[in-house]
Amino acid sequence: MDYTFTIQKTTAPKPKPDPNTLKFGATFTDHMFIMDHAAGKGWHDGRIIPYGPIALDPAAAVFHYGQEIFEGMKAYRTADRRVQLFRPYMNAQRVVASCERMCMPELPPDLYVAAVKALVDIERDWIPEKAGTSLYIRPFLFADDAFLGVRAADHYKFVIICSPVGPYYDTPGGSLIPTSIFVEEGYVRAALGGVGFAKVGGNYAASLKAQQMAYERGCEQVLWLDAIEHSYVEEIGTSNAFFMIGDEVITSPLIGTILPGVTRDSVIALLKKWNIKISERRLRIGDVIKAAEEGSLKEVFASGTAAVISPVGRLMFNDKTLTVGDGSVGALAERLYNTLYGLQTGELEDEMDWIVEV
Ligand SMILES: Cc1ncc(COP(=O)(O)O)c(C=O)c1O
């Protein structure tokens, strides 16, 4: 289906930020996409308008009962100045799953991708060209009924904003650096039957406490364990987690508590293509500790849109610290990073059919 949106261009374009000092999520482009939904009327009035505040009734449901979901993806510039999205239909499908869980109206995947493409097209000049930079895209949907009562709302908004972002690793040449991860044995992120698989704002609000404590201990992120036994490894901060023990790479299965990452799915596909053993199975933190002590824990890395691949050098516990491999960036993490980033930026040929051009 073809979607058309009205476009109102800004009369006051902002100066573009210096690509050398870009921070993550701190600068926003000139325009935003916005569309409304009403029960009985469906999605309507999709429009691109100048970026600015959204007026909401103080009784809007999102402020009180948190009926909200969001997405995160990036647009990349290729060396010959084309603009590429990476697997946007996977994000669109995740919106469908998140909305279903939160009793929000379904947003058709074609509409989602058409809206992202329309906004990115208008903001092409905002996509930085320096190596490691990109345009971060933040679509979100929320309930805006002015009604105080715990029930699914009748009115929603779908909004997209964009932010030019710098390289995740602020190192010379943007090279990967090993991170330190705190293994969280008290607080949990998601329980079976909950909303861990949905990209729901509340999941992130609930994670802040443990993340703050991890920072205080000098760690970049938290490794979440399952909510029942506090034993099985699940996710690392806002990314999926992979453990290489001997010749097997292990990642948590999609049992409802972890977010089905687009990067996770891509890592699994590449490992299969490279004939590297990849298992989606539950893994106890005790087995990770044992492998580290026996010398068979070769690599741990996280996967996600923001950093693509993030190698882990140390796992910290309340009472001990484990070094992963020799503590440096693992060869597999580096190969995955180079391949995924190469595909995203058009340096590598898109053999997997993952790229959508804008
Ligand atoms: C909790 C969580 N897990 C995993 C991911 C990685 O998902 P993706 O690869 O789609 O960015 C994210 C980021 O969106 C996340 O917030």
The ligand as a Gaussian input file, in Angstrom:
#p B3LYP/6-31G(d) Opt

LIG

0 1
 C       16.635000      -4.337000      26.278000
 C       17.260000      -4.377000      24.937000
 N       17.778000      -5.542000      24.503000
 C       18.349000      -5.649000      23.281000
 C       18.417000      -4.571000      22.419000
 C       19.052000      -4.726000      21.073000
 O       18.100000      -4.653000      20.068000
 P       18.490000      -4.146000      18.600000
 O       19.575000      -5.045000      18.134000
 O       17.239000      -4.290000      17.823000
 O       18.949000      -2.735000      18.749000
 C       17.901000      -3.321000      22.843000
 C       17.956000      -2.146000      21.965000
 O       17.005000      -1.857000      21.292000
 C       17.292000      -3.237000      24.118000
 O       16.769000      -2.078000      24.540000

